[in-house]
Amino acid sequence: MSRAPSARLTLVDVWCRHRSKPRHHLRSLRVWLRDRRRDRLARETEWRPAYGVLKVALELTLPFVDVASRGEVIGVGVEHAGANRNHRSRC
């Protein structure tokens, strides 16, 4: 007769982060352009100077978008209890 493995209780913390980030919007822009067969324009958004200009524009406008609760990105994760999570906010 085989024995079932003993169940081990592991404590975990669930966290979430509410914040739109420019890199998420820029990646979505590139995907959106490629979906519409605008590959050249999508590549140009990856060009460092163009990326920088777009990122600065987003950094200036995203605080207003966050206040209006539009276009929010939510990151959710699970990690072992007691892990260092100083950079994350709780749900």
C-alpha positions in Angstrom: 0.0 0.0 0.0 1.4 3.3 -1.0 1.2 6.4 1.2 0.0 9.7 0.0 2.6 12.4 0.3 2.1 14.6 3.4 0.5 17.9 2.7 2.8 20.8 3.6 1.4 24.1 4.5 3.3 27.0 2.9 2.4 30.6 3.7 2.2 33.0 0.8 1.5 36.6 0.3 -0.6 37.9 -2.6 0.2 41.4 -3.8 -1.0 43.7 -6.5 0.3 46.9 -8.0 -1.9 49.6 -9.6 0.1 51.8 -11.9 0.3 52.5 -15.6 3.8 52.4 -16.9 5.1 54.0 -20.1 6.8 50.8 -21.2 3.4 49.0 -21.1 1.8 51.6 -23.3 4.7 51.7 -25.7 4.7 47.9 -26.1 1.0 48.0 -26.7 1.5 50.7 -29.3 4.1 48.6 -31.2 1.8 45.5 -31.1 -1.2 47.7 -32.2 0.8 49.1 -35.2 2.1 45.6 -36.2 -1.5 44.3 -36.1 -2.4 46.9 -38.6 0.6 46.1 -40.8 2.4 49.3 -40.0 5.7 47.4 -39.3 8.0 50.3 -40.3 6.2 52.7 -38.0 6.4 50.1 -35.2 10.1 49.8 -35.7 10.5 53.5 -35.6 8.9 53.6 -32.1 11.8 51.3 -31.0 14.4 53.7 -32.3 16.0 55.2 -29.1 15.3 58.9 -29.7 11.7 58.3 -30.8 11.2 56.0 -27.8 12.6 58.6 -25.5 10.3 61.3 -26.8 7.2 59.0 -26.5 8.2 58.0 -23.0 8.6 61.6 -21.8 5.2 62.4 -23.3 3.6 59.5 -21.5 5.3 60.3 -18.2 3.8 63.8 -18.4 0.3 62.6 -19.3 -0.1 59.3 -17.3 -0.6 61.1 -13.9 -3.7 62.7 -15.4 -4.8 59.3 -16.8 -4.3 57.7 -13.3 -6.4 60.4 -11.6 -9.2 59.8 -14.1 -8.9 56.0 -13.5 -8.4 55.2 -17.2 -5.9 52.8 -18.8 -4.8 51.3 -15.5 -2.4 48.4 -15.5 -2.7 46.0 -12.6 0.1 43.5 -11.7 -0.7 40.6 -9.4 1.7 38.1 -7.9 2.1 35.5 -5.3 5.3 35.0 -3.3 6.5 33.2 -0.1 5.5 34.9 3.1 8.3 37.0 4.6 9.9 37.8 1.2 11.1 41.4 0.7 8.2 43.3 -0.9 9.1 46.9 -0.1 8.5 47.9 -3.7 4.9 46.5 -3.9 1.7 47.8 -2.5 -0.9 45.4 -0.9 -4.3 44.8 -2.5 
